[in-house]
Amino acid sequence: MDRPIGTDDSIAARTALDAAEDGERRILAAVTYGQAAPYLVLWGLVWLGGYTGTYLAPRSSGSIWIAATVAGWLATGALVLIQTRGGRGAALVLRMRYAASAIVLTGYASLWAFLLGAPHPNAQGVYAGTVTGFAYLVAGLWRGRLLAGLGLAVTALFLIGLTLAPPVFQLYAGCVGGGGLIAAGLLLALRDPT
């Protein structure tokens, strides 16, 4: 005997499917946030150090940022190796794609910063901060509202930086950019996506 659609069996099946999809989403969010946290803290420290060094020795800012960036990428490589140790198959490939995406984004951001050459003294720093905000916003569209909100906040805070005097901006950007990255990393590490 056929029963019409919408009976108890179809409702139960739909409920079970919804629960499975929700569980999958929560597991993916937990894994993504947990793996992203150390990178955010690391790069927060790089930004904090780079901007603070630029504030203390403005004439050496180029050398300071080259050293900070190289140290950051070396530490990032070490984190990738630690996280992928023992990894196999699709999980390893996925992690390597994330790492490669970060390297490509950094390369393009560096190129654009060099090409822009805006006359405003804070333009380069504001550009770097808004690129970061953009990256969080795009990630948030795929991974969750926390990252999207963080992206909008970082973008807005860096745009405010255009109103600051250049020496003050260096400390402001270090605190907003570096502190924001550190806070995001800690939030993601502690966040319960359930």
C-alpha positions as CSV (number, residue, x, y, z in Angstrom):
1,M,0.0,0.0,0.0
2,D,1.5,3.3,-1.1
3,R,1.5,6.2,1.4
4,P,1.4,9.8,0.2
5,I,4.6,12.0,0.4
6,G,4.8,13.8,3.7
7,T,4.1,10.9,5.9
8,D,6.0,10.1,9.1
9,D,8.6,8.1,7.1
10,S,9.5,10.9,4.7
11,I,9.5,13.4,7.6
12,A,11.9,11.2,9.5
13,A,14.1,10.7,6.5
14,R,14.3,14.5,5.8
15,T,15.0,15.1,9.5
16,A,17.8,12.6,9.5
17,L,19.3,14.1,6.3
18,D,19.1,17.6,7.8
19,A,20.9,16.4,10.9
20,A,23.6,14.7,8.9
21,E,24.2,17.8,6.8
22,D,24.3,20.0,10.0
23,G,26.8,17.6,11.6
24,E,29.0,17.6,8.5
25,R,29.0,21.4,8.5
26,R,29.9,21.6,12.2
27,I,32.8,19.1,11.8
28,L,34.1,21.0,8.8
29,A,33.9,24.3,10.7
30,A,35.7,22.8,13.7
31,V,38.5,21.4,11.6
32,T,38.9,24.6,9.6
33,Y,38.9,26.9,12.6
34,G,41.3,24.7,14.6
35,Q,43.8,24.5,11.7
36,A,43.6,28.2,10.9
37,A,44.2,29.4,14.5
38,P,48.0,29.0,14.7
39,Y,48.5,30.7,11.4
40,L,46.5,33.7,12.4
41,V,48.4,34.0,15.7
42,L,51.7,33.6,13.9
43,W,51.0,36.3,11.3
44,G,49.5,38.5,13.9
45,L,52.9,38.4,15.7
46,V,54.6,39.1,12.3
47,W,52.5,42.2,11.8
48,L,52.9,43.4,15.3
49,G,56.7,43.0,15.0
50,G,56.9,44.6,11.6
51,Y,54.8,47.6,12.4
52,T,56.5,48.1,15.8
53,G,59.9,47.8,14.1
54,T,58.9,50.3,11.5
55,Y,57.8,52.7,14.2
56,L,61.1,52.4,16.1
57,A,63.3,52.5,13.0
58,P,61.3,54.1,10.1
59,R,64.4,54.3,7.8
60,S,64.8,50.5,8.0
61,S,61.2,49.6,7.3
62,G,62.0,47.8,4.0
63,S,64.5,45.6,5.7
64,I,62.3,45.1,8.7
65,W,59.4,43.9,6.6
66,I,61.5,41.6,4.4
67,A,62.9,40.0,7.6
68,A,59.5,39.7,9.2
69,T,57.9,38.3,6.1
70,V,60.7,35.7,5.5
71,A,60.5,34.7,9.2
72,G,56.7,34.4,8.9
73,W,56.9,32.2,5.8
74,L,59.5,30.0,7.4
75,A,57.3,29.5,10.5
76,T,54.3,29.0,8.2
77,G,56.2,26.2,6.4
78,A,57.1,24.6,9.7
79,L,53.4,24.7,10.8
80,V,52.3,23.2,7.5
81,L,54.9,20.4,7.9
82,I,53.7,19.7,11.5
83,Q,50.0,19.7,10.5
84,T,50.6,17.5,7.5
85,R,52.9,15.0,9.2
86,G,51.2,11.6,8.9
87,G,48.6,13.1,6.5
88,R,47.7,11.1,3.4
89,G,45.7,11.4,0.3
90,A,43.0,14.0,0.0
91,A,43.5,15.6,3.4
92,L,47.2,16.3,2.6
93,V,46.4,17.7,-0.8
94,L,43.7,19.9,0.7
95,R,46.1,21.3,3.3
96,M,48.8,21.9,0.7
97,R,46.2,23.8,-1.5
98,Y,45.4,26.1,1.4
99,A,49.1,26.8,1.9
100,A,49.6,27.4,-1.8
101,S,46.6,29.7,-1.8
102,A,48.1,31.8,1.0
103,I,51.4,32.0,-0.8
104,V,49.8,33.2,-4.0
105,L,47.6,35.7,-2.2
106,T,50.7,37.1,-0.4
107,G,52.6,37.3,-3.7
108,Y,49.8,39.2,-5.4
109,A,49.3,41.5,-2.4
110,S,53.0,42.3,-2.4
111,L,53.0,43.0,-6.2
112,W,49.9,45.3,-5.9
113,A,51.4,47.2,-3.0
114,F,54.5,47.8,-5.1
115,L,52.5,48.8,-8.1
116,L,50.0,51.1,-6.4
117,G,52.6,53.6,-5.1
118,A,49.9,56.0,-3.8
119,P,51.2,59.3,-2.6
120,H,49.4,59.1,0.8
121,P,51.9,58.1,3.5
122,N,49.6,55.4,5.0
123,A,48.2,54.0,1.7
124,Q,50.5,51.0,1.6
125,G,49.6,49.9,5.1
126,V,45.9,50.6,4.6
127,Y,46.1,48.5,1.4
128,A,47.7,45.6,3.2
129,G,45.1,45.7,5.9
130,T,42.2,45.9,3.5
131,V,43.6,43.0,1.5
132,T,43.5,41.0,4.8
133,G,40.0,42.1,5.5
134,F,39.0,41.1,2.0
135,A,40.5,37.6,2.4
136,Y,38.6,37.1,5.7
137,L,35.4,38.4,4.1
138,V,35.7,36.0,1.2
139,A,36.6,33.1,3.5
140,G,33.6,34.0,5.6
141,L,31.3,33.7,2.6
142,W,32.5,30.1,2.5
143,R,33.2,29.2,6.1
144,G,31.1,31.3,8.4
145,R,29.9,34.6,9.7
146,L,32.7,35.0,12.2
147,L,35.3,35.4,9.5
148,A,33.0,37.6,7.4
149,G,32.4,40.0,10.3
150,L,36.1,40.0,11.1
151,G,36.9,40.9,7.5
152,L,34.5,43.9,7.6
153,A,35.9,45.0,10.9
154,V,39.5,44.8,9.8
155,T,38.7,46.7,6.6
156,A,36.9,49.5,8.5
157,L,39.6,49.8,11.1
158,F,42.3,50.1,8.5
159,L,40.3,52.7,6.5
160,I,40.2,54.8,9.7
161,G,44.0,54.6,9.7
162,L,44.0,57.0,6.7
163,T,43.2,59.8,9.1
164,L,46.2,59.2,11.4
165,A,49.6,60.8,11.3
166,P,52.2,58.4,9.7
167,P,54.2,57.7,12.8
168,V,51.1,57.0,14.8
169,F,49.6,54.8,12.0
170,Q,52.5,52.4,12.3
171,L,51.6,51.5,15.9
172,Y,47.9,51.7,15.2
173,A,48.3,49.2,12.2
174,G,50.5,46.9,14.3
175,C,47.8,46.8,17.0
176,V,44.8,46.6,14.7
177,G,46.4,44.2,12.2
178,G,48.6,42.1,14.4
179,G,46.2,42.3,17.4
180,G,43.3,41.5,15.1
181,L,45.0,38.4,13.7
182,I,46.1,37.2,17.1
183,A,42.5,37.7,18.5
184,A,41.0,35.9,15.5
185,G,43.4,33.0,15.9
186,L,42.6,32.7,19.6
187,L,38.9,33.0,18.9
188,L,38.9,30.3,16.3
189,A,41.0,28.1,18.5
190,L,38.6,28.5,21.4
191,R,35.4,28.7,19.3
192,D,32.9,25.9,19.6
193,P,31.2,25.7,16.2
194,T,28.3,23.8,17.6
